[in-house]
Amino acid sequence: SQTIHQWPATLVQPVGSPLSLECTVEGTSNPNLYWYRQAAGRGLQLLFYSVGIGQISSEVPQNLSASRPQDRQFILSSKKLLLSDSGFYLCAWIGNTGELFFGEGSRLTVL
Amino acid sequence: AQSVTQPDIHITVSEGASLELRCNYSYGATPYLFWYVQSPGQGLQLLLKYFSGDTLVQGIKGFEAEFKRSQSSFNLRKPSVHWSDAAEYFCASTGGGNKLTFGTGTQLKVEL
């Protein structure tokens, strides 16, 4: 069966420091992968999605970037974090019938 | 542009009472519609989905939702709420493409 994992689960970083959140999917090939951010009271905002290795689409301009170095790996990065980057980051892959399957999430606090 | 509206930010119900969470979508054709539930600090779990056919769909944990094209709605219901249902609920839609649009969520509190 398919599984999706994110790490780290929790991260506290100072403003201006770099960021790397990782997402790995197992049990499926060539999945469409997504990064969402969830800020308090604002629902889920789609940040990036990827349909394959090296293919990244950005949904909103921001301080973040994404990469897909392997079929099953999706990485969210930043060179210099801002306070506004704090939030709950969710990785997901899309099933055959259009539903998203989410990882456990990564809580980022920027101080 | 496609959008999903959940007009209720917070809802409080008593355990054993019925529940209805509202969701309205904006899309020209019939979208694919979903309800997700999120417990604190966790990822989202799919409760149910609608693509076509019977407009009343059954999901996990005793939830159901009804698609009403005339009202552009996909409301989530449960006849009798349990304390463990306290969580945040998200409605989402897609026009059949690869991107889901989510509502802002409804926080459900269950009073014992």
Interface residues (C-beta under 8 A of the other chain):
Chain A: N32 Y34 Y36 G41 R42 G43 L44 L46 Y49 V51 E59 F88 L90 A92 I94 T97 G98 E99 L100 F101 F102 G103 E104 G105 R107
Chain B: I9 Y32 F34 Y36 G41 Q42 G43 L44 Q45 L46 K49 F51 F90 A92 T94 G96 N98 K99 L100 T101 F102 G103 T104 G105
